[in-house]
């Protein structure tokens, strides 16, 4: 049966972090290749610490045009999640729209319906509070890209950004009655970000854009040029119609880019990545650079997690880097291959 995906993202223009534009392109690339059906894109309401930003409708429209795929989208709630179900039910229509969008997606799905979270958990938590049985019966899995994964709480460091957006919503996500694929952004939060590195229980990796962008189709290069240079001009289709005149700046080509969520897109379509960066069959293949292990997870109201290993029957799965030495290079190669589906 066709795999469906609703992708939730903090995709803004100007961007908060352009990794979200790369993630969205990966989602569209899978849809363009027929490996999944994109059921919708849910964009966070811009948080207070990101002034002057708006949901990037432009970036979604560009990828929709390039792939020829229609896209449903919604904007999330401006009001933080609370455990008070009555208060959630009384939210204004515009602040319920994201949660209702997610619930409608699940109701309409006949086959496996997945959700990827690469921003706030706010609208997901609201939706699950309003109709937990729908998640139990219809959601094949939530890929939760947030938090820190060190098994020792004392070594986790500070609260990761996606968690800070709405810690109560993040904590509530672990109570949703469906499979949760937890993908901590870091194993340990470091005060000096330049020292951040690949670790066993964190999805973080870094690549040079010069290792990916020149390998992509001219039109997709133009999409990234427009996004990475945070352009806001209204004629957003023109760079795609004349891509060879839309030359990337030196910075855009040569900058480093930090990434987190790439592995979830391969895993949900039962693919993995080997040490050389080849996309291979089998979501937990022995020669894959990443996998998932069954765990039991507890999360306090402040978003601090503790986890222990569990039996195979657990539907809480923790992301694990199996080969730290090859992980970053392998994911970079695999991502470039995937994005080649957009021509």
Buried (B, 14 or more C-beta within 10 A) or exposed (E): EEBBBBBBBBBBBBBBBBBBBBBBBBBBBBBBBEBBBBBBBBBBBBBEEBEEBBBBBBBBBBBBBBBEEEBBBBBBBBBBBBEEEEEBEEBEEEBBBBBBBBBBBBEEBEEBBBBBBBBBBBBBBBBBBBBBEBBEEBBBBBBBBBBBBBBEEEEBBEBBBBBBBBBBBBBBBBEBBBBBBBBBBBBBBBEEEEEBBBBBBBBBBEBEBBBBBEBBBBBBBBBBBBBBBEBEEEEBBBBBEEBEEBEBEEEBBEBEBBBBBBBBBBBBBEBBBBBEBEBBEEBBBEBBBBBBBBBEBEBEEEBBBBBEEBEEEBEBBBBBBBBEEBBBBBBBBBBBBBBBBBE
